[in-house]
Amino acid sequence: MKKIFKTLPFMAILGGMIFATSCDSDFEEINTDPDRPTVISEDLQLGAIERTLINRRYDYFLANEAASNWVQHTSQPVYNDADRYFPRTGSIDNLWIDLYINVIADADEMYRLAEEAGNPAIQGTALTLKAVAYQTLTDVFGNIPFSEANKGLSDGNYNPKYDSQRDVYAGIFELLDEAIAKFNAGGTINSDQDLIYGGNISKWIKFATSVKFRAMMRVSDTDLFSASAIQSMIASGNLITSVTDNAFISYTGESSPNINPVYGIALNSRQEEWCVGESLVEFMKAESDPRLEVYAEPNPDGEYIGKPAGYLNPETSGFPRAYVSNIGDHYMASDAELYFINAVQVNLLIAEAIERFGASGDAATYFQAGIDASLEQNGLEPGDYTPTYNGLQSIGEQLWVGTFMQGYESYAEWRRTDIPANLPLAIDPQPGVGSIPTRFTYPNDEVALNGENVEAAIAEQGEDKLTTKIWWDKN
């Protein structure tokens, strides 16, 4: 059912299939398994797409080892290559492949099946998840295949061009506008298949609208930004401003695949490779932020100690494994929730929109609403922490703190706001990397198999380096 993106092996398999079926015209009839239907319902793929997307957005080996480390939410006291700006190239390949094939291509197939079934609501889910996947990819790579992506089987195009990030974002907005229209057109979502909202279409409308709002704020320093669109979304009442509308996957904590993938680190004895970062811990201590006791565990001396980024030999650095604080159990639990988007981020972005663009509302009120949502998500009482509101600086700081352990979102918001502005460089960075990385390099498979289009993207965007800034980050 999948539209394969890359595909010399696939073409060889396809050729073998053609040869085999030509030998016996009765092959399909003889070998049909009545227990394996060839036609599936339009929503059967929904849960798998949702789970693949969330698991990839929270992948330990990239979203957390790289993105969370680079914004210094976390650090690594052992096996710390990513902490020193050596991200795992295999994980970069896996991010690309999983999102293009197991999310975007499967979402396209789900959209087609839903169209045949006359179920616009499922089409809306496909478009929303596809938009999130594309934004995830473009936010870490920059220019990516979009208009020609996954056209191998339909058009014979196995070497898609790379669209500019501006064009990708314009396409994301179109996907989300269509998604919202599809949700409003009716249809149903099987509650058993939908792991996010259990089939609640009104919540899916808020999900799609909030993702569009976040995407519009991400390009707020570019010519693609629309202040009127921002105001319209705020006024619509369809933004996620309450934790009851958060878009997340909830895990039962019983067994794979129903355990939080971060818990899998502890389960497989990898927790010793991970700890909280010094910059975050010291900021929260200075603020007397009660969330620190949830984000981190005290060390054996009862202190909260974060590790500075990027020591070559952490054990001899003065911050050995036994001295620094583990990540809190709330985030390492087998049933911990993982968010696509939540009321913390949305409320803080609304406060920013009011401050910067004159959107309706009181910025300080939305700012505190974002803090209260974060407190609630961390098992604390709303109102337990009321930091001084100081406009855009405060908003940027709380976007940084409030997206703890959300990898790509933390990384994107930090690059967009440049807050905190003083995050220190890794102590022993990869040679030649003189600043905190601002993107991932293109996958090795892409360079090998689609090199001409990769080179065209590099010519437009800049060198294929970790420190090349992507389009929305250049302004």
ChimeraX attribute file (.defattr): number of C-alpha atoms within 10 A of each C-alpha:
attribute: neighborCount
match mode: 1-to-1
recipient: residues
	/A:1	11
	/A:2	16
	/A:3	19
	/A:4	20
	/A:5	19
	/A:6	23
	/A:7	14
	/A:8	10
	/A:9	9
	/A:10	12
	/A:11	14
	/A:12	10
	/A:13	11
	/A:14	12
	/A:15	11
	/A:16	12
	/A:17	11
	/A:18	10
	/A:19	10
	/A:20	12
	/A:21	12
	/A:22	11
	/A:23	9
	/A:24	10
	/A:25	10
	/A:26	10
	/A:27	12
	/A:28	10
	/A:29	8
	/A:30	9
	/A:31	8
	/A:32	11
	/A:33	10
	/A:34	7
	/A:35	6
	/A:36	8
	/A:37	8
	/A:38	9
	/A:39	8
	/A:40	12
	/A:41	10
	/A:42	22
	/A:43	24
	/A:44	15
	/A:45	19
	/A:46	24
	/A:47	16
	/A:48	15
	/A:49	24
	/A:50	23
	/A:51	19
	/A:52	15
	/A:53	24
	/A:54	19
	/A:55	17
	/A:56	22
	/A:57	25
	/A:58	25
	/A:59	20
	/A:60	21
	/A:61	17
	/A:62	25
	/A:63	25
	/A:64	24
	/A:65	26
	/A:66	29
	/A:67	31
	/A:68	27
	/A:69	29
	/A:70	30
	/A:71	29
	/A:72	29
	/A:73	30
	/A:74	32
	/A:75	32
	/A:76	27
	/A:77	28
	/A:78	19
	/A:79	13
	/A:80	23
	/A:81	18
	/A:82	22
	/A:83	30
	/A:84	26
	/A:85	24
	/A:86	17
	/A:87	20
	/A:88	15
	/A:89	17
	/A:90	13
	/A:91	17
	/A:92	21
	/A:93	15
	/A:94	16
	/A:95	21
	/A:96	21
	/A:97	19
	/A:98	16
	/A:99	23
	/A:100	25
	/A:101	19
	/A:102	20
	/A:103	28
	/A:104	27
	/A:105	24
	/A:106	23
	/A:107	26
	/A:108	20
	/A:109	19
	/A:110	27
	/A:111	23
	/A:112	16
	/A:113	20
	/A:114	21
	/A:115	15
	/A:116	11
	/A:117	13
	/A:118	15
	/A:119	21
	/A:120	24
	/A:121	28
	/A:122	32
	/A:123	29
	/A:124	31
	/A:125	30
	/A:126	29
	/A:127	27
	/A:128	26
	/A:129	26
	/A:130	25
	/A:131	26
	/A:132	25
	/A:133	24
	/A:134	21
	/A:135	20
	/A:136	21
	/A:137	22
	/A:138	22
	/A:139	26
	/A:140	22
	/A:141	23
	/A:142	29
	/A:143	26
	/A:144	26
	/A:145	22
	/A:146	21
	/A:147	14
	/A:148	16
	/A:149	23
	/A:150	25
	/A:151	18
	/A:152	18
	/A:153	14
	/A:154	8
	/A:155	9
	/A:156	9
	/A:157	15
	/A:158	19
	/A:159	22
	/A:160	21
	/A:161	20
	/A:162	24
	/A:163	22
	/A:164	20
	/A:165	23
	/A:166	18
	/A:167	16
	/A:168	23
	/A:169	25
	/A:170	15
	/A:171	17
	/A:172	25
	/A:173	20
	/A:174	14
	/A:175	22
	/A:176	26
	/A:177	17
	/A:178	17
	/A:179	27
	/A:180	25
	/A:181	16
	/A:182	20
	/A:183	24
	/A:184	15
	/A:185	12
	/A:186	15
	/A:187	17
	/A:188	15
	/A:189	24
	/A:190	15
	/A:191	13
	/A:192	13
	/A:193	17
	/A:194	23
	/A:195	20
	/A:196	22
	/A:197	20
	/A:198	14
	/A:199	19
	/A:200	14
	/A:201	21
	/A:202	14
	/A:203	21
	/A:204	24
	/A:205	25
	/A:206	22
	/A:207	28
	/A:208	31
	/A:209	25
	/A:210	25
	/A:211	26
	/A:212	26
	/A:213	22
	/A:214	19
	/A:215	19
	/A:216	22
	/A:217	21
	/A:218	21
	/A:219	19
	/A:220	20
	/A:221	15
	/A:222	16
	/A:223	9
	/A:224	14
	/A:225	16
	/A:226	15
	/A:227	16
	/A:228	11
	/A:229	13
	/A:230	23
	/A:231	18
	/A:232	15
	/A:233	17
	/A:234	21
	/A:235	13
	/A:236	11
	/A:237	11
	/A:238	19
	/A:239	27
	/A:240	26
	/A:241	24
	/A:242	16
	/A:243	16
	/A:244	11
	/A:245	19
	/A:246	23
	/A:247	24
	/A:248	18
	/A:249	23
	/A:250	16
	/A:251	20
	/A:252	15
	/A:253	15
	/A:254	11
	/A:255	10
	/A:256	12
	/A:257	11
	/A:258	15
	/A:259	19
	/A:260	26
	/A:261	24
	/A:262	23
	/A:263	21
	/A:264	17
	/A:265	16
	/A:266	16
	/A:267	12
	/A:268	8
	/A:269	10
	/A:270	14
	/A:271	17
	/A:272	16
	/A:273	17
	/A:274	25
	/A:275	25
	/A:276	30
	/A:277	27
	/A:278	21
	/A:279	20
	/A:280	24
	/A:281	24
	/A:282	15
	/A:283	15
	/A:284	16
	/A:285	15
	/A:286	8
	/A:287	14
	/A:288	12
	/A:289	17
	/A:290	15
	/A:291	19
	/A:292	22
	/A:293	16
	/A:294	16
	/A:295	23
	/A:296	24
	/A:297	21
	/A:298	18
	/A:299	16
	/A:300	11
	/A:301	9
	/A:302	9
	/A:303	12
	/A:304	21
	/A:305	24
	/A:306	27
	/A:307	29
	/A:308	25
	/A:309	30
	/A:310	26
	/A:311	23
	/A:312	20
	/A:313	15
	/A:314	19
	/A:315	14
	/A:316	10
	/A:317	12
	/A:318	11
	/A:319	17
	/A:320	14
	/A:321	20
	/A:322	12
	/A:323	19
	/A:324	29
	/A:325	25
	/A:326	26
	/A:327	26
	/A:328	17
	/A:329	14
	/A:330	17
	/A:331	20
	/A:332	20
	/A:333	18
	/A:334	23
	/A:335	20
	/A:336	20
	/A:337	17
	/A:338	22
	/A:339	18
	/A:340	20
	/A:341	22
	/A:342	27
	/A:343	25
	/A:344	29
	/A:345	27
	/A:346	25
	/A:347	27
	/A:348	28
	/A:349	23
	/A:350	30
	/A:351	27
	/A:352	24
	/A:353	22
	/A:354	20
	/A:355	18
	/A:356	14
	/A:357	15
	/A:358	14
	/A:359	20
	/A:360	16
	/A:361	15
	/A:362	13
	/A:363	25
	/A:364	20
	/A:365	15
	/A:366	22
	/A:367	27
	/A:368	24
	/A:369	22
	/A:370	30
	/A:371	28
	/A:372	24
	/A:373	24
	/A:374	25
	/A:375	22
	/A:376	16
	/A:377	17
	/A:378	17
	/A:379	11
	/A:380	16
	/A:381	13
	/A:382	17
	/A:383	14
	/A:384	14
	/A:385	17
	/A:386	13
	/A:387	15
	/A:388	10
	/A:389	14
	/A:390	9
	/A:391	16
	/A:392	18
	/A:393	15
	/A:394	18
	/A:395	29
	/A:396	22
	/A:397	18
	/A:398	23
	/A:399	27
	/A:400	26
	/A:401	23
	/A:402	20
	/A:403	22
	/A:404	20
	/A:405	24
	/A:406	21
	/A:407	25
	/A:408	24
	/A:409	23
	/A:410	25
	/A:411	27
	/A:412	21
	/A:413	20
	/A:414	20
	/A:415	24
	/A:416	19
	/A:417	18
	/A:418	16
	/A:419	20
	/A:420	20
	/A:421	11
	/A:422	8
	/A:423	15
	/A:424	16
	/A:425	19
	/A:426	22
	/A:427	13
	/A:428	15
	/A:429	21
	/A:430	17
	/A:431	9
	/A:432	7
	/A:433	17
	/A:434	12
	/A:435	14
	/A:436	18
	/A:437	23
	/A:438	22
	/A:439	22
	/A:440	22
	/A:441	19
	/A:442	22
	/A:443	19
	/A:444	14
	/A:445	16
	/A:446	17
	/A:447	13
	/A:448	10
	/A:449	15
	/A:450	17
	/A:451	14
	/A:452	15
	/A:453	19
	/A:454	23
	/A:455	16
	/A:456	15
	/A:457	22
	/A:458	18
	/A:459	11
	/A:460	12
	/A:461	17
	/A:462	16
	/A:463	14
	/A:464	18
	/A:465	15
	/A:466	21
	/A:467	18
	/A:468	20
	/A:469	21
	/A:470	21
	/A:471	19
	/A:472	20
	/A:473	19
	/A:474	11
	/A:475	11
